[in-house]
């Protein structure tokens, strides 16, 4: 019993000490290592079969902010690339292909010029002392930032594997019924039975 409790505790610790955080069928990865430019951030996400985070609701924003470990933000930058970028003069597009016009939620820094043509990428973070609201800010895409990824929660295939094992281990008995040694014996018994029946009826 004690071993089971220890094992369950280890599983619980493992599931909560990683950087993945789950919400509504999506899991989010918070990367604290800064990279030089958004392309590096995209590569980091792609390596995990993920894309830069699509933050389309206050709920998602709150979950991400709540799970950011501020103790790991010991120096600049204090911001993370997310999956929003400029795709046209007045259009911003998420990494899943949808535009910001289809999302009613935004979280811009009130001092930011969202449509500054020199800036194409979006971060969430804090940019001044005691200003830790992780507001969105549009920045040049070459700037060094941390990043946040998302992906659909992978499904397990345990049931499929179990079915295969059961199928493979199912015993077969058909080979033994048709061995070359037993077939003549079976035919001989049948012939003898026929002759005995004929003698009985006087044939």
N, C-alpha and C positions, 0 to 999 in steps of 0.2 A: 504493500500500500504506500509506504514511504517513497519507494522508487518511482511509482506512478506520479505521486505529487511532485517530486523533483523534476521528472520529465516534463510534466505539464507546465511547470514554472519556467523551464528552459525554453519551451516552445513559445510561451507568452513573451518572454524577454526578447527572443529573436524577432518576433513579429512587431515589436514596438521600438526597437533600437535602430532600425534601418531608416532610410530617407524616403521610403514610399508611404504615402498616406491615401487611404481609400475614401471615396465619396461617390455614391450613386453609380456604381459600375465602372468608375474611372479611378485610376490611381495616379498620384502626383509625386514626382521625384524632385527634391530640393537639392541642387548642387551648389556647394559652398566654395568650390574652387573657381576663381575668376578665370575667364578666357578672353582672349583678345579678339573681340568682334562677334557678331551674331552668327556668322557662318560656323564658327567653332562650337557655339552653343547648339546649333542645329545638328552638327555632327555628333556631339555628345548624346543628344536625345535619340538620334537615329540608331546609334550603336546599341541602344536599349529598346529598339523597336517602338520608339515614342516620338512625339512632336513637342514643340514648345507649347506651354500651357495656354489653354483657351479659357479665359476668365470672364464668363458671360453672365455671372450673377453675383450678388452680394454674398450669397452663401459660399460660393467657391472662394471668393476673395477672403472671407473671414477664416475659412478652413486653412488656406495657405498661410495667412498671417499668423494664425494661432500656432501653426506647426513650424514656423521659422525659428530656429534656435539662435537667439541673439548672441549667445556666448561664443558662437562661431564667427560672428561678424566683428572680428578684433581689429580690422583695419579696412581701408577703402578697397573696393567699392562697397557701399551699403545698399546695393540694388541688384535686381535680377531681371534678365531678359525674359519676357513672356512672348506668346505667339501672335502679337499684333504688330503690323507694320503697314507703312503707306504703300498702296498699290496704284494710286492715282493722285491727282492734285488735291482732291477733296474726299478721297476714299481710303479708308483703312480696312485691312483684311486680316482675318485670323488665320492661323496655321492650318485649320481644318477646311479652309476654302470659303468660309462664310465672311461677309463683310460686317463691319461694326454697325452699319445701318440696321441690320437685322437684330441687333442686341439692344435692349432698352437700358442695359446697365453700363455705366462708365464710371471711372474713378480717377479723373484727371486732377493733377495738381492745379489749383486755381491760378497759379502764376505762370503756368506753362502755355506756350504758344503751340497748340496742337498741330497747326498747319504750316509750321516753319518748313519751307521747302528744302532746307539743308539737312533736315533730320527725317529719317525714314523708319526707325525702329523704336520699340516701346519697352520701357522697364517699369517695374514696381519696386519701390524702396523708400528710404528716407534720405533726405539730402541736406539736412541741417540738424544741429544738436537739439535734442528734445522734440524732434519732429518725426516720430516713428510711426506714421500712419500708413506707410507703404502705398502712397499715392502713385498713380501712373505718370510717367514723364516720357516725352518723345525725345530721342537722342540720336546722335550719329551712330551708324551701325558698326563702326570700327572700334568703338569704345570698349574698354575692358569692364566686364560685368560678370556676375554669377548668373545662374539661369535655373528655370523651373520647367520640367517636362511633364507630359501626361501620356497615358496609354490606357486602352481598355484592359480591365483586369483579366489576365490569362486564365483560361479554363483548364481544369485538370482532366486527365484521361484515365484515372484509376479504374473506373467501371469497365472501360473497354479492355484494359489489360487483364482484369480479373476474368472477363468473359473468355478471352483467348486462352488463358491458362486452363479453365474448366473444359473447354472444347478439346484442347490438346491432350489432356489427361484422361479423357473418357475411354474406358476399356473397350476393346473390340474382340469378338469371339468367332467371327465368321471363318477365319482361316482354318481353325481346328476342325470344323465340320466337314471340310472337303479335302482331307489329306489322302494321298494315294494309297495308304495302307488301310484305311477304314472303308473306302468306297466299295471294293470287291466283297468285303465281308457283309456289308449291308445288302448287296445284290444277291448273294448266296442265300441269306436268310429269307429274302422275299421269294426266291425260286422254290426252296424247300417247303415253305408254307403253302404255295400253290399246289404242289404234288400231294401233300397231305390232305388238302381239301378235296382233291379229285378222288383219291382212294376212298375217302369217307362216303362220297355219294355214289360209288360204284362205277366210276368211269374207267 
